[in-house]
């Protein structure tokens, strides 16, 4: 199936081709025909699967462009509002469709003016309800979309969402998109949707199957060393590290900067200008690592994040889903790494049971493995490097002083001179120690219930002693 099979209007179809879209993702393939039919919709799909296009493209196809606000998209954060608005504008500009973005921290008057000239409004709940309740704007959209509905509930917007719908017409097409489907989400859907169709792309697993999920067991005092070692070993091009608290973000940012990493922090105490500058720098390559709290990173959409690190496990499975969903986007593969202390085993088990994911245990690489990996990477870089004419000229000069073997050895030694591996040789628990910890959990009073829910058997299924002989240490 291709996007041509949807028979969109010619300008919209051309915009889709120009964007490089060829084959629809699973959620797009299932949702778009239902939206075109005029059905209300509940769509459960993990983040990064193309949900914006799944509701945006059929919505644009059906807009009349009559000079009024015909569509309202409600999202949890200002960052996501900007991203959704930009994507809808990219596809809709050939149709003459204007978008307005409404969120807190910006001028009321300017946003009101933009709404007056827009066909599509993308808004966060707080600012939207302020404008509606004060009478500064009145909306009668024929399309209403709730995007990342579970995040909005997690952030405490449930009452605001209900209030917003009292200001909207009852005759409308309503679409609800969510990565998880809690009883609160189901109750909300029942109250605002009419005879909805259901799309679920997740099956028993609410996380992206292109994301490889790993965990490393360390003592609490080893977290920093383990993080540095894993960054050295994985060598991610772009990564996000999640922390629970703002002060932890600041401390870890300073710590990694002292280790030579290009890291920036993102949390709720930063003003809007600082937040936007940080996100822009991360997207544009001005920082390799973004350290963030859950709330600050909600809705963050960067397609080339190769790794997500959980410095601590989140408090609930939903946050875990949203955290790791920052990687593996736009059809790419990603890796999610959790650094776990023995006290967090039960939290890990609860997350795994809830999201239905396979989270594999691994051993923190030792110094020798880091050196071997760096050597392999360097050899591959040399094989793939293009030869520059100026390099040939330098070799001609140096051949008069050194034979080629000595010259190559000198050059490689220069390249490797800055490849120091930091920290102790051994960090974290061995497979045997992890197994003993699971045995201890099984045998103590609290551990018996844990074992019944998966305990040691779950560990073996995810890389335990039955696979010890063949398991790679990283």
Buried (B, 14 or more C-beta within 10 A) or exposed (E): EEBEEBEBEEBBBEBBEEEEBEEBBBBBBBBBBBBBEEBBBBBBBBBBBBBBBBBBBBBBBBBEEEEEBBBBBBBBBBBBBBBBBBBBBBBBEBBEBBBBBBBBEEEBEEBBEBBEEBBBBBBBBBBBBBBBEEEEBEBEBBBBBBBBBBBBBBBEBBEBBEBBBEBBEEEBBBBBBBBBBBEEBEEBBEEBBEEBBEBEBBEEEBBBEBBBBBBBBBBEEBBBBBBBBBBBBBBBEBBBBBBBEBEBBBBBBEBBBEBEBEBBBBBEEBEEEBBBBBBEBBBEEEBBBBBBBBBBBBBBBBEEBBBBBBBBBBEBBBBBBBBBBBBBBEEBEBBBBBBBBBEBBBBBBBBBEBBEBBBBBBBBBBBEBBBEBBEEEBEEEEEEEEEEEEEEEEBEEBEEEEEEEEBEEEBBEEEEEEEEBEBEEEBBBBBEEBBEBBBEBBEEEEBEEBBEEBBBBBBBBBBBBEBEEEBEEB
